[in-house]
């Protein structure tokens, strides 16, 4: 069982170099059809981690879960299907109201945009 209170500490709200996080606008995004709260302008991956979601995709060959690794868009461990587009690096893609995000299986498949 995931301790939701402990996971809220994963959101950095006062960085020693960047300072205090002043972003305030909350939005709703949908992860595997479940609504979650996020802060507009934060990376998708940050919103997922703040909600205790650590698995972004399952590898094609070994069927293993992957999530945060580099956090700067260089690897592909955080890729997910975002608004029907597979292989989106969630660590460098910012949250927008109403986004639809799906855990990606293997290489992912294109979805029809609605």
C-alpha positions, 0 to 999 in steps of 0.5 A: 500500500502506498502512503499518500501522505509520505508521497506528497513530500516528493513535490519540491516546494522550496528548492535551495537554488530555484527558490519557492515554487510560486505556481498555484493553478491546479488542474485535472489530468487523467492517468489511465482514465483516473483523474488526478490533481496537478499543478499547471506548468509542472512536468507530467512526471512530477505530477505523477510522482506526487500522486505515487505513480512510479511506472510510466511504461512496460518494456517490450522485450522483458515486460519490465516496468520503467519510470524516472531515470534521468529526468532530463529527457535523454533516456526513454524510461519515462515515456507514456502515451499523452493525448494519443501520442506514444513515446512522449517523454513525461519528464520534459512535457508540461501538464495542461488541463484535461490531458489524457495520459496512459501507461505505455505497453512496449513501443506504444500505439497511436490513438485517434485524437478526440 
